[in-house]
């Protein structure tokens, strides 16, 4: 899924290169190597974007022996049913043709054709013809062409008027049509496609996988989202294999074929007594709606020795920052003489962290926002709204109230549907609602509506956290350097200054006043400078005042204005240049 961003020409980072993705892939491949089946649950958006297919290929093609079960062919690719065209002659039925077409006659029976048509005759049995035509006689034929067959209609409370007369007719029920039960019932079913890859019949697919004479046993990969509903025709898998509603009912839940394959393989492996290192394994990548609802928990609790992996907490801050880095690195050129590379680096870091904090693990939204937002605080809300309108985002109704903050190893039952829709994520070990749940998307036509107080408060908190992450280390490093330089500008003894201006002097430094002075915070240093106990140079004093303002703003989870941020970046850069 590597692509080039159209506006910057930057090459997007492949998902397989992200640390969180690699960690999940390692976990899946380790379980497969240990002889365990793997069910990998992903969100709906991952299937739509193609990320799920890329993860599937990364996990499956990392195994030495594998069977990639292809998706079922589309109905159009399976070929249309042959059409029979009506006759154009004197008769009012089907013309004589290669497939046993019907000719209208006095007795309303089938004419002789090439493929087993009915012949009108008086004999009892089958007439001689190209396809074994049947003669109309006493054995199950209709004696009079004006009479029509009796229909054994069930009494279900509905009146069905076909215009046929059922009076004075003895019920004649034809023999039921017999079909072979089992996986051969659907030539495009999951077991049939697996058997085709193994070059065996569908009934022999699972037995072939556990055959003692087989060499290295494969990993069988299935994309569950490609499996249609009730693909094996509702065929009952039999006692002890799984739930079913009988042949031909077509009412089994979605994913019944995948569940059946899990159960069949688990039973076959148990009967064969294969050790973990010699077992065939299943790798199924699925959405929640591709499987019966209780199946993930059943597999996790021991069915078929299966490991269940959730795409939950897989991506972290580093993954999103890595994904947007190529876009932000292709910003303004820093080779000009009048540019400050350090100040631009700090501003770019603040911009990147703001995108990461707002978008969380939504990589596509993060890329869009990195392209759309110019880094100014007053344009951030409108840029977020435009990106939400351009990218698929969950609706507010998809997110239930979050009653706790901490995220467990997997989404709870009450959060699974919201997780599947992308409304709730695990972000850095905590539950978090997607930004699309609480921030409105920009309308297609018309101006962007002003956000309400709750939206502004949430957005402000996220931006403040991003600024704190980036600027706090720079503020602390600048404070330490100011304290070192201030030792040469004292107007009072250092011990007196520490005793007068340190709010909480460290007790372990009571015998070393110079080290205690180096621990003074920016507010304490500023009070000493204002009172005359410390005489800093003008540039250092200006930087100290700016550090105090910045720390106070961020401590109250507020956001620095663009002007203040630009001034801070410039002063930090200049302070590095004049530091001795």
C-alpha positions as CSV (number, residue, x, y, z in Angstrom):
1,X,0.0,0.0,0.0
2,X,3.0,2.3,-0.6
3,X,2.0,5.4,-2.5
4,X,3.1,8.9,-3.2
5,X,1.4,11.9,-1.7
6,X,0.2,14.0,-4.6
7,X,0.8,17.5,-3.1
8,X,4.3,16.9,-1.7
9,X,5.7,14.1,-3.8
10,X,6.7,12.3,-0.6
11,X,6.6,8.6,-0.6
12,X,4.2,7.3,2.1
13,X,5.6,4.9,4.6
14,X,4.5,1.3,4.0
15,X,2.4,0.0,6.9
16,X,4.8,-2.9,7.3
17,X,7.6,-0.5,8.2
18,X,5.7,0.9,11.2
19,X,6.9,-0.4,14.6
20,X,3.4,-1.3,15.9
21,X,2.5,-3.2,12.7
22,X,5.7,-5.1,12.8
23,X,5.1,-6.0,16.5
24,X,1.7,-7.5,15.7
25,X,3.0,-9.4,12.7
26,X,5.7,-10.8,14.8
27,X,3.1,-12.0,17.3
28,X,1.0,-13.7,14.7
29,X,3.9,-15.4,12.9
30,X,5.3,-16.6,16.3
31,X,1.9,-18.2,17.1
32,X,1.8,-19.9,13.7
33,X,5.3,-21.1,14.1
34,X,4.3,-22.6,17.5
35,X,1.6,-24.7,15.8
36,X,-1.4,-22.5,16.8
37,X,-4.2,-21.3,14.6
38,X,-4.6,-17.5,14.4
39,X,-7.7,-15.4,14.2
40,X,-6.7,-11.8,13.5
41,X,-9.6,-9.3,14.0
42,X,-9.4,-6.0,12.2
43,X,-11.7,-3.0,11.9
44,X,-14.1,-2.2,9.0
45,X,-12.0,0.7,7.8
46,X,-8.9,-1.5,7.5
47,X,-10.7,-3.7,5.1
48,X,-12.0,-0.8,3.0
49,X,-8.6,0.8,2.8
50,X,-6.8,-2.4,1.9
51,X,-4.6,-2.4,5.0
52,X,-6.2,-5.7,6.2
53,X,-5.3,-7.4,2.9
54,X,-1.7,-6.2,3.2
55,X,-1.4,-7.4,6.8
56,X,-2.9,-10.8,5.7
57,X,-0.3,-11.1,3.0
58,X,2.5,-10.1,5.3
59,X,1.6,-12.8,7.9
60,X,0.8,-15.6,5.4
61,X,3.7,-15.1,3.1
62,X,6.1,-15.0,6.0
63,X,5.5,-18.8,6.4
64,X,7.5,-21.2,4.4
65,X,4.6,-23.5,3.4
66,X,1.2,-21.9,2.8
67,X,-2.1,-22.2,1.1
68,X,-3.8,-19.0,0.1
69,X,-7.5,-19.8,-0.3
70,X,-8.7,-17.5,-3.1
71,X,-11.9,-15.5,-2.7
72,X,-15.0,-17.0,-4.3
73,X,-15.7,-15.8,-7.8
74,X,-18.3,-13.1,-8.3
75,X,-21.7,-14.3,-9.7
76,X,-20.8,-12.7,-13.0
77,X,-17.5,-14.6,-13.2
78,X,-19.3,-17.9,-12.5
79,X,-21.0,-17.7,-15.9
80,X,-24.7,-17.1,-16.6
81,X,-27.3,-19.9,-16.7
82,X,-28.1,-21.1,-20.3
83,X,-31.2,-19.4,-21.6
84,X,-34.0,-21.2,-23.4
85,X,-35.8,-19.2,-26.1
86,X,-39.4,-19.8,-27.0
87,X,-40.3,-21.4,-30.2
88,X,-41.5,-19.2,-33.1
89,X,-43.5,-21.9,-34.9
90,X,-47.1,-22.9,-34.6
91,X,-46.8,-24.4,-31.2
92,X,-47.1,-22.4,-28.0
93,X,-44.2,-23.9,-26.1
94,X,-40.5,-24.5,-26.4
95,X,-38.9,-25.5,-29.7
96,X,-37.0,-28.6,-30.3
97,X,-33.3,-27.9,-29.4
98,X,-30.1,-29.4,-28.2
99,X,-31.1,-29.4,-24.5
100,X,-34.4,-31.2,-24.7
101,X,-36.6,-28.3,-25.5
102,X,-40.4,-28.5,-25.1
103,X,-42.8,-28.7,-28.0
104,X,-46.5,-27.8,-27.5
105,X,-48.6,-30.8,-28.4
106,X,-52.1,-32.2,-27.7
107,X,-50.9,-33.8,-24.5
108,X,-48.7,-31.0,-23.3
109,X,-45.7,-33.2,-22.9
110,X,-42.0,-32.9,-23.8
111,X,-40.8,-33.6,-27.2
112,X,-37.8,-35.8,-28.0
113,X,-34.5,-33.8,-27.8
114,X,-30.9,-34.3,-27.7
115,X,-30.5,-34.2,-23.9
116,X,-33.2,-36.4,-22.4
117,X,-36.5,-34.8,-23.4
118,X,-39.9,-36.3,-22.8
119,X,-41.6,-38.2,-25.6
120,X,-45.3,-38.3,-26.1
121,X,-46.3,-41.9,-26.3
122,X,-48.6,-44.5,-24.9
123,X,-46.0,-46.9,-23.6
124,X,-45.1,-47.2,-19.9
125,X,-41.5,-46.3,-19.4
126,X,-38.7,-44.7,-21.3
127,X,-38.7,-44.2,-25.0
128,X,-35.6,-44.6,-27.1
129,X,-34.1,-41.3,-27.9
130,X,-30.8,-39.4,-28.0
131,X,-30.9,-38.6,-24.3
132,X,-33.2,-41.3,-22.9
133,X,-36.5,-39.7,-23.4
134,X,-39.4,-40.8,-21.3
135,X,-42.7,-42.1,-22.8
136,X,-45.9,-40.7,-21.4
137,X,-47.9,-43.6,-20.0
138,X,-49.4,-45.0,-16.9
139,X,-46.3,-44.5,-14.8
140,X,-46.4,-41.0,-13.6
141,X,-47.5,-39.3,-16.9
142,X,-50.6,-37.1,-17.5
143,X,-53.3,-38.9,-19.4
144,X,-55.1,-35.8,-20.6
145,X,-53.4,-32.7,-21.9
146,X,-56.1,-30.5,-20.6
147,X,-55.5,-31.7,-17.0
148,X,-52.7,-30.2,-15.0
149,X,-50.7,-31.8,-12.3
150,X,-51.7,-31.7,-8.7
151,X,-49.6,-29.4,-6.5
152,X,-49.1,-30.5,-2.9
153,X,-49.3,-27.0,-1.4
154,X,-48.7,-26.5,2.3
155,X,-51.6,-25.0,4.2
156,X,-49.8,-21.9,5.4
157,X,-52.8,-19.6,5.5
158,X,-52.2,-18.0,2.1
159,X,-54.4,-18.5,-0.9
160,X,-52.5,-19.2,-4.1
161,X,-54.6,-19.1,-7.2
162,X,-52.7,-20.4,-10.2
163,X,-55.8,-20.9,-12.3
164,X,-55.5,-24.6,-12.2
165,X,-58.3,-26.9,-11.4
166,X,-57.5,-29.4,-8.6
167,X,-60.9,-31.0,-8.5
168,X,-61.4,-34.7,-9.2
169,X,-57.6,-35.3,-9.3
170,X,-55.9,-37.9,-7.1
171,X,-52.9,-36.4,-5.4
172,X,-49.8,-37.6,-7.2
173,X,-46.7,-36.4,-5.4
174,X,-43.4,-36.8,-7.3
175,X,-40.4,-38.3,-5.5
176,X,-38.3,-35.8,-3.8
177,X,-35.1,-34.8,-5.5
178,X,-32.1,-36.1,-3.7
179,X,-28.9,-34.2,-3.4
180,X,-25.6,-35.2,-1.9
181,X,-25.1,-33.5,1.4
182,X,-21.7,-32.1,2.4
183,X,-19.2,-29.6,1.1
184,X,-19.7,-30.6,-2.5
185,X,-23.1,-29.0,-2.4
186,X,-21.5,-25.6,-3.3
187,X,-18.7,-25.8,-5.8
188,X,-17.6,-22.3,-4.8
189,X,-17.8,-22.8,-1.0
190,X,-14.8,-22.4,1.3
191,X,-14.0,-26.1,1.6
192,X,-14.4,-26.6,-2.2
193,X,-11.9,-23.7,-2.9
194,X,-9.5,-25.1,-0.3
195,X,-9.7,-28.5,-1.9
196,X,-9.0,-27.1,-5.3
197,X,-5.8,-25.6,-4.0
198,X,-4.9,-29.0,-2.5
199,X,-5.9,-30.8,-5.8
200,X,-8.4,-33.1,-3.9
201,X,-12.1,-33.4,-3.6
202,X,-13.9,-31.1,-1.1
203,X,-14.7,-34.1,1.2
204,X,-11.0,-34.9,1.4
205,X,-9.6,-31.4,2.1
206,X,-9.4,-31.6,5.9
207,X,-8.2,-35.2,5.8
208,X,-5.5,-34.3,3.4
209,X,-4.2,-31.6,5.7
210,X,-3.7,-34.1,8.6
211,X,-2.6,-37.0,6.4
212,X,0.3,-38.8,8.2
213,X,2.1,-39.2,4.9
214,X,2.1,-35.6,4.1
215,X,5.3,-33.7,4.5
216,X,5.5,-30.1,5.8
217,X,2.0,-29.0,6.8
218,X,0.9,-25.6,5.5
219,X,-0.7,-22.5,6.9
220,X,-4.1,-22.1,5.4
221,X,-5.0,-18.4,4.9
222,X,-8.6,-17.2,4.7
223,X,-9.8,-13.6,4.1
224,X,-13.1,-13.9,6.0
225,X,-14.5,-10.6,4.6
226,X,-14.5,-12.1,1.1
227,X,-16.8,-15.0,2.2
228,X,-20.4,-14.4,1.3
229,X,-23.3,-15.1,3.6
230,X,-24.3,-18.7,4.1
231,X,-21.8,-19.8,1.4
232,X,-22.1,-23.5,2.0
233,X,-25.8,-23.4,1.4
234,X,-26.9,-24.0,5.0
235,X,-25.5,-27.6,5.0
236,X,-25.6,-29.0,8.5
237,X,-22.0,-29.9,9.3
238,X,-23.2,-32.8,11.4
239,X,-23.3,-33.7,15.1
240,X,-20.5,-32.3,17.2
241,X,-19.2,-30.1,14.3
242,X,-21.2,-27.0,14.6
243,X,-24.6,-25.4,14.5
244,X,-26.7,-25.7,11.4
245,X,-30.3,-25.5,10.3
246,X,-30.5,-28.3,7.8
247,X,-29.7,-28.6,4.2
248,X,-30.8,-25.9,1.9
249,X,-32.3,-23.6,4.5
250,X,-29.8,-20.7,3.8
251,X,-30.3,-19.3,7.3
252,X,-26.9,-19.9,8.9
253,X,-25.1,-16.9,10.2
254,X,-22.4,-15.1,8.3
255,X,-19.1,-16.8,8.8
256,X,-20.5,-20.3,9.3
257,X,-18.2,-21.7,6.7
258,X,-15.2,-20.2,8.5
259,X,-16.4,-21.6,11.9
260,X,-17.0,-25.0,10.3
261,X,-13.4,-25.1,9.0
262,X,-12.1,-24.2,12.4
263,X,-14.1,-27.0,14.0
264,X,-13.4,-29.6,11.4
265,X,-9.7,-29.0,11.5
266,X,-9.6,-29.0,15.3
267,X,-11.4,-32.3,15.4
268,X,-9.2,-33.8,12.7
269,X,-6.0,-32.7,14.4
270,X,-7.2,-34.2,17.7
271,X,-8.1,-37.5,16.0
272,X,-4.7,-37.7,14.2
273,X,-2.8,-36.9,17.5
274,X,-0.5,-34.4,15.7
275,X,2.0,-32.6,18.0
276,X,2.0,-28.7,17.7
277,X,5.0,-28.6,15.4
278,X,3.4,-30.9,12.9
279,X,-0.1,-29.5,12.7
280,X,-1.7,-27.6,9.8
281,X,-2.7,-24.2,10.9
282,X,-5.4,-21.6,10.0
283,X,-4.7,-17.9,9.5
284,X,-8.1,-16.1,9.3
285,X,-8.2,-12.3,9.1
286,X,-11.7,-11.1,9.7
287,X,-14.0,-8.3,10.8
288,X,-16.3,-8.8,13.7
289,X,-19.3,-9.0,11.3
290,X,-17.6,-11.7,9.2
291,X,-17.9,-14.3,12.0
292,X,-20.6,-15.6,14.4
293,X,-20.7,-13.5,17.4
294,X,-19.5,-16.0,20.0
295,X,-16.7,-17.5,17.9
296,X,-13.8,-15.2,18.9
297,X,-14.4,-15.9,22.6
298,X,-14.8,-19.7,22.0
299,X,-11.5,-19.8,20.1
300,X,-9.8,-17.7,22.8
301,X,-11.0,-20.2,25.5
302,X,-9.3,-23.1,23.9
303,X,-11.2,-24.3,20.8
304,X,-8.7,-25.7,18.4
305,X,-5.6,-24.2,20.1
306,X,-6.2,-20.8,18.5
307,X,-4.7,-17.4,19.3
308,X,-7.0,-14.5,18.8
309,X,-5.3,-11.2,17.9
310,X,-7.1,-7.9,18.0
311,X,-6.1,-4.8,16.2
312,X,-6.4,-3.0,19.5
313,X,-3.6,-0.8,20.8
314,X,-1.4,-1.9,17.9
315,X,-0.5,1.6,16.8
316,X,1.1,4.2,19.0
317,X,2.4,7.7,18.9
318,X,5.6,6.6,17.1
319,X,3.6,4.9,14.3
320,X,1.5,8.0,13.5
321,X,4.5,10.3,13.7
322,X,6.4,8.0,11.4
323,X,3.5,8.0,8.9
324,X,3.3,11.8,8.7
325,X,7.1,12.5,8.8
326,X,7.6,12.3,5.0
327,X,4.8,14.9,4.5
328,X,6.2,17.3,7.1
329,X,9.8,16.8,6.0
330,X,8.8,18.1,2.5
331,X,7.9,21.5,3.9
332,X,9.6,24.9,3.3
333,X,13.2,24.8,2.2
334,X,15.6,25.3,5.1
335,X,18.7,26.0,2.9
336,X,18.2,29.8,2.8
337,X,20.6,32.1,4.6
338,X,17.8,33.9,6.4
339,X,16.3,30.8,8.0
340,X,16.7,29.5,11.5
341,X,16.9,25.7,11.2
342,X,16.6,25.0,14.9
343,X,13.5,27.2,15.3
344,X,11.9,25.5,12.3
345,X,12.7,22.1,13.7
346,X,10.9,23.0,16.9
347,X,7.9,24.3,15.1
348,X,7.8,21.3,12.9
349,X,7.9,19.0,15.9
350,X,5.0,20.9,17.5
351,X,3.0,20.6,14.3
352,X,3.8,16.9,14.0
353,X,2.9,16.2,17.6
354,X,-0.4,18.1,17.3
355,X,-1.4,16.0,14.3
356,X,-0.5,12.8,16.2
357,X,-2.4,13.9,19.3
358,X,-5.6,14.8,17.4
359,X,-5.7,11.9,15.0
360,X,-4.4,9.1,17.2
361,X,-4.0,5.8,15.4
362,X,-6.0,6.9,12.3
363,X,-3.1,7.0,9.9
364,X,-5.2,8.2,6.9
365,X,-6.7,11.1,8.8
366,X,-3.2,12.0,10.1
367,X,-1.8,12.1,6.6
368,X,-4.7,14.3,5.4
369,X,-4.4,16.7,8.4
370,X,-0.6,17.0,7.9
371,X,-1.3,18.0,4.3
372,X,-4.2,20.3,5.0
373,X,-3.0,22.2,8.1
374,X,-0.5,24.9,7.8
375,X,0.5,24.8,11.5
376,X,-1.4,27.9,12.7
377,X,-3.6,27.5,15.7
378,X,-6.4,29.6,14.3
379,X,-6.8,27.4,11.2
380,X,-6.6,24.0,13.0
381,X,-10.4,23.6,13.7
382,X,-11.3,24.3,10.1
383,X,-8.6,21.9,8.8
384,X,-9.8,19.1,11.1
385,X,-13.4,19.6,9.8
386,X,-12.3,19.4,6.2
387,X,-10.3,16.3,6.8
388,X,-13.2,14.6,8.6
389,X,-15.4,15.4,5.6
390,X,-12.9,14.0,3.1
391,X,-12.0,10.8,5.1
392,X,-14.5,8.2,6.4
393,X,-15.1,8.8,10.0
394,X,-17.4,7.2,12.6
395,X,-20.6,9.0,13.6
396,X,-21.2,10.1,17.2
397,X,-24.0,7.5,17.7
398,X,-21.4,4.7,17.1
399,X,-19.5,5.5,20.3
400,X,-21.0,4.5,23.7
401,X,-20.2,6.5,26.8
402,X,-16.7,5.6,28.1
403,X,-17.1,4.9,31.8
404,X,-13.4,4.2,32.3
405,X,-10.1,5.4,30.9
406,X,-7.8,2.4,31.0
407,X,-7.8,0.0,28.1
408,X,-7.6,-3.8,28.6
409,X,-5.9,-6.3,26.3
410,X,-9.0,-6.5,24.0
411,X,-12.2,-4.5,23.7
412,X,-14.9,-5.5,26.0
413,X,-18.3,-6.8,24.8
414,X,-19.9,-3.3,25.2
415,X,-17.2,-1.7,23.1
416,X,-16.7,-4.2,20.3
417,X,-19.1,-2.8,17.8
418,X,-17.8,0.7,18.4
419,X,-14.2,-0.6,17.9
420,X,-15.2,-2.3,14.7
421,X,-16.7,1.0,13.4
422,X,-13.5,2.9,14.5
423,X,-15.3,5.0,17.1
424,X,-13.3,3.7,20.1
425,X,-9.6,3.0,20.0
426,X,-6.9,2.0,22.5
427,X,-4.3,4.8,22.4
428,X,-1.2,4.6,24.5
429,X,-2.9,2.2,26.9
430,X,-6.1,4.3,27.3
431,X,-9.5,4.3,25.8
432,X,-10.2,7.1,23.5
433,X,-13.0,8.3,21.2
434,X,-12.2,9.0,17.6
435,X,-12.0,12.7,16.8
436,X,-14.9,12.3,14.4
437,X,-17.2,11.3,17.2
438,X,-17.0,14.8,18.9
439,X,-15.7,17.1,16.2
440,X,-18.1,18.1,13.4
441,X,-17.1,17.6,9.8
442,X,-17.0,20.6,7.5
443,X,-20.1,20.9,5.2
444,X,-19.6,20.3,1.6
445,X,-21.1,23.7,0.7
446,X,-21.1,26.7,2.9
447,X,-18.9,28.1,5.6
448,X,-17.5,26.0,8.5
449,X,-19.8,26.4,11.6
450,X,-18.3,27.7,14.7
451,X,-17.5,24.8,17.1
452,X,-19.3,24.8,20.4
453,X,-17.7,25.0,23.8
454,X,-17.2,21.3,24.3
455,X,-15.4,20.9,20.9
456,X,-13.1,23.8,21.6
457,X,-12.3,22.5,25.1
458,X,-11.4,19.1,23.7
459,X,-9.3,20.4,20.9
460,X,-7.5,22.8,23.2
461,X,-6.7,20.0,25.6
462,X,-5.2,17.9,22.8
463,X,-3.1,20.8,21.4
464,X,-1.9,21.7,24.9
465,X,-0.7,18.1,25.5
466,X,1.1,18.1,22.2
467,X,2.8,21.4,23.0
468,X,3.8,20.1,26.4
469,X,5.4,17.0,25.0
470,X,7.5,19.0,22.6
471,X,8.3,22.1,24.5
472,X,8.8,20.8,28.1
473,X,12.2,19.3,27.4
474,X,13.3,22.5,25.7
475,X,12.1,24.7,28.6
476,X,13.9,22.5,31.2
477,X,17.1,22.6,29.2
478,X,17.0,26.4,28.8
479,X,16.3,26.8,32.5
480,X,19.4,24.7,33.4
481,X,21.6,26.8,31.1
482,X,20.1,30.1,32.5
483,X,20.9,28.9,36.0
484,X,24.5,28.1,35.1
485,X,25.0,31.5,33.5
486,X,23.2,33.3,36.5
487,X,25.9,32.1,38.9
488,X,28.1,34.7,37.3
489,X,25.6,37.5,37.8
490,X,24.7,37.2,41.5
491,X,24.4,40.3,43.7
492,X,24.1,38.3,46.9
493,X,25.8,35.2,48.3
494,X,24.4,32.1,46.7
495,X,23.4,30.6,50.1
496,X,21.4,33.7,50.9
497,X,19.7,33.7,47.5
498,X,18.7,30.1,47.8
499,X,17.3,30.6,51.3
500,X,15.3,33.7,50.2
501,X,13.9,32.5,46.9
502,X,13.7,28.7,46.9
503,X,10.2,27.7,47.8
504,X,11.2,24.1,48.6
505,X,15.0,23.9,48.8
506,X,16.1,20.3,48.5
507,X,17.2,19.0,51.9
508,X,19.9,16.7,50.5
509,X,21.7,19.8,49.0
510,X,21.7,21.8,52.2
511,X,25.5,21.7,52.4
512,X,26.0,22.6,48.7
513,X,24.3,26.0,48.0
514,X,25.6,26.2,44.4
515,X,24.0,22.9,43.4
516,X,20.8,24.0,45.2
517,X,20.9,27.2,43.2
518,X,21.0,25.2,40.0
519,X,17.8,23.5,41.0
520,X,15.8,26.8,41.2
521,X,12.8,26.9,38.9
522,X,12.1,29.6,36.3
523,X,9.6,31.4,38.5
524,X,12.1,31.6,41.4
525,X,14.9,32.8,39.2
526,X,12.6,35.5,37.8
527,X,11.7,36.7,41.3
528,X,15.3,36.9,42.2
529,X,16.1,38.9,39.1
530,X,13.1,41.3,39.6
531,X,14.1,42.0,43.2
532,X,17.8,42.8,42.2
533,X,19.4,39.7,43.8
534,X,20.2,38.5,40.3
535,X,21.3,40.8,37.4
536,X,20.8,38.8,34.2
537,X,21.7,40.3,30.8
538,X,18.8,41.6,28.8
539,X,18.6,38.7,26.4
540,X,18.7,36.2,29.2
541,X,16.1,38.1,31.2
542,X,13.8,38.2,28.2
543,X,14.2,34.4,27.7
544,X,13.5,33.8,31.4
545,X,10.3,35.8,31.2
546,X,9.2,33.9,28.1
547,X,9.9,30.6,29.8
548,X,7.8,31.5,32.8
549,X,4.9,32.6,30.6
550,X,5.1,29.4,28.5
551,X,5.3,27.1,31.5
552,X,2.3,28.8,33.2
553,X,0.2,28.5,30.0
554,X,0.9,24.9,29.5
555,X,0.5,24.0,33.2
556,X,-3.1,25.1,33.0
557,X,-3.7,23.1,29.8
558,X,-4.0,26.1,27.6
559,X,-2.5,26.7,24.2
560,X,0.3,29.0,23.2
561,X,-0.6,31.6,20.6
562,X,1.2,31.4,17.3
563,X,3.1,34.6,18.1
564,X,4.3,33.3,21.5
565,X,5.3,30.0,20.0
566,X,7.3,31.7,17.2
567,X,9.0,34.0,19.7
568,X,9.9,31.0,22.0
569,X,11.4,29.0,19.2
570,X,13.5,31.9,18.1
571,X,14.7,32.7,21.6
572,X,15.6,29.0,22.3
573,X,17.6,28.9,19.1
574,X,19.5,32.1,19.9
575,X,20.1,31.0,23.5
576,X,21.9,27.9,22.1
577,X,24.1,30.0,19.9
578,X,25.3,32.3,22.8
579,X,25.6,29.6,25.4
580,X,29.2,29.3,26.8
